[in-house]
Amino acid sequence: MSRFVLAGVLKVLAERFPGHEEQSVELPDEATGMDLLRALHLAPDAHIIARGDDPIPNDEPLADGERILVIAVASGGV
């Protein structure tokens, strides 16, 4: 008899700005902000992720059930 070990899954609520869209995303345990951006098909160099008012690095581990803000950034010149 063989046993299978299922990897854990965490759920994160991604709130995207601008637009105030919310999306529930399932990610593997130990997922990071970069994994969230990939799951949302977003470019990491064009988005900042934050917990509340505090930006977090893309390699920061995420926790099950948390709300992460995903903020599109733009830059330009004169």
C-alpha positions, 0 to 999 in steps of 0.5 A: 500500500502506498501513501501519498502526501499532499502538499498544503495549500494556502489561500490569499485574498489579493486586492488589486489597485487601481480598480479595487478588484479582489481575487482569492488565490490558492498557492502552495505552502511556503509561497512568496509574494513572487508566487502570488504575482505569478499566479495573477500573471503580473509583472513583478517589476510593475507591481508592489505588494503590501500587508496593510500599509507596509510594502513587503519584499517579493520573496516574503513568505505569505500566510494562509488567510491574509489579505495582500495589496497588489499595487500597479506602479507606473513611472514616466518622464517629462 
